[in-house]
């Protein structure tokens, strides 16, 4: 599944993923695709919630969520 998200809603969306998909679901989050500050993070939902709790989200995000096993 692919989602496009704003920085203002990213943490809320990740918390919804945690509730509905589980904290161990693998995801990839990319920000500012095709721009100078492009960045991609990979891990599970719980890990990336912790990351963005510590670092304020900036830019537009594309989230790719792995399918159910």
C-alpha positions as a Markdown table, in Angstrom:
| # | Residue | x | y | z |
|---|---|---|---|---|
| 1 | Unk | 0.0 | 0.0 | 0.0 |
| 2 | Unk | 1.2 | 3.5 | -0.8 |
| 3 | Unk | 0.2 | 6.6 | 1.1 |
| 4 | Unk | 1.0 | 10.3 | 0.6 |
| 5 | Unk | 1.1 | 12.3 | 3.9 |
| 6 | Unk | 1.8 | 15.8 | 5.1 |
| 7 | Unk | 4.3 | 16.4 | 8.0 |
| 8 | Unk | 1.4 | 17.6 | 10.2 |
| 9 | Unk | -0.4 | 14.2 | 10.0 |
| 10 | Unk | 2.5 | 11.8 | 9.7 |
| 11 | Unk | 2.7 | 10.8 | 13.4 |
| 12 | Unk | -1.1 | 10.3 | 13.6 |
| 13 | Unk | -1.0 | 8.2 | 10.5 |
| 14 | Unk | 1.8 | 6.0 | 11.9 |
| 15 | Unk | -0.1 | 5.6 | 15.1 |
| 16 | Unk | -3.2 | 4.5 | 13.1 |
| 17 | Unk | -0.9 | 2.0 | 11.2 |
| 18 | Unk | 0.3 | 0.7 | 14.6 |
| 19 | Unk | -3.3 | 0.2 | 15.7 |
| 20 | Unk | -4.6 | -1.5 | 12.6 |
| 21 | Unk | -1.6 | -3.2 | 11.1 |
| 22 | Unk | 0.6 | -3.8 | 14.2 |
| 23 | Unk | 3.9 | -2.3 | 15.3 |
| 24 | Unk | 5.9 | -5.0 | 13.5 |
| 25 | Unk | 4.6 | -4.3 | 10.0 |
| 26 | Unk | 7.5 | -3.2 | 7.7 |
| 27 | Unk | 7.3 | 0.2 | 6.2 |
| 28 | Unk | 9.4 | 2.6 | 4.2 |
| 29 | Unk | 9.0 | 6.4 | 4.5 |
| 30 | Unk | 10.5 | 8.7 | 1.9 |
| 31 | Unk | 10.5 | 12.5 | 2.1 |
| 32 | Unk | 11.1 | 15.2 | -0.4 |
| 33 | Unk | 11.4 | 12.7 | -3.3 |
| 34 | Unk | 13.6 | 14.1 | -6.2 |
| 35 | Unk | 14.7 | 17.1 | -4.2 |
| 36 | Unk | 18.0 | 18.0 | -2.5 |
| 37 | Unk | 16.9 | 16.8 | 1.0 |
| 38 | Unk | 15.5 | 13.4 | -0.2 |
| 39 | Unk | 15.6 | 10.9 | 2.6 |
| 40 | Unk | 14.3 | 7.3 | 3.0 |
| 41 | Unk | 13.9 | 5.4 | 6.2 |
| 42 | Unk | 13.0 | 1.8 | 6.5 |
| 43 | Unk | 12.0 | -0.3 | 9.5 |
| 44 | Unk | 8.8 | -1.3 | 11.2 |
| 45 | Unk | 6.0 | 0.9 | 12.3 |
| 46 | Unk | 7.0 | 1.0 | 16.0 |
| 47 | Unk | 10.6 | 2.0 | 15.2 |
| 48 | Unk | 9.6 | 4.8 | 12.9 |
| 49 | Unk | 7.1 | 6.2 | 15.4 |
| 50 | Unk | 10.0 | 6.4 | 17.9 |
| 51 | Unk | 12.1 | 8.1 | 15.2 |
| 52 | Unk | 9.6 | 10.8 | 14.4 |
| 53 | Unk | 8.7 | 11.3 | 18.1 |
| 54 | Unk | 12.3 | 12.5 | 18.5 |
| 55 | Unk | 12.7 | 14.3 | 15.1 |
| 56 | Unk | 10.0 | 16.6 | 13.9 |
| 57 | Unk | 8.7 | 15.6 | 10.5 |
| 58 | Unk | 9.4 | 18.1 | 7.7 |
| 59 | Unk | 8.5 | 17.9 | 4.0 |
| 60 | Unk | 6.0 | 15.7 | 2.1 |
| 61 | Unk | 6.1 | 12.0 | 2.8 |
| 62 | Unk | 5.5 | 8.8 | 0.8 |
| 63 | Unk | 4.8 | 5.8 | 2.9 |
| 64 | Unk | 5.0 | 2.2 | 1.5 |
| 65 | Unk | 3.5 | -0.4 | 3.8 |
| 66 | Unk | 4.3 | -4.1 | 3.4 |
| 67 | Unk | 1.5 | -6.5 | 2.8 |
| 68 | Unk | 0.2 | -9.0 | 5.4 |
| 69 | Unk | 2.2 | -12.2 | 5.6 |
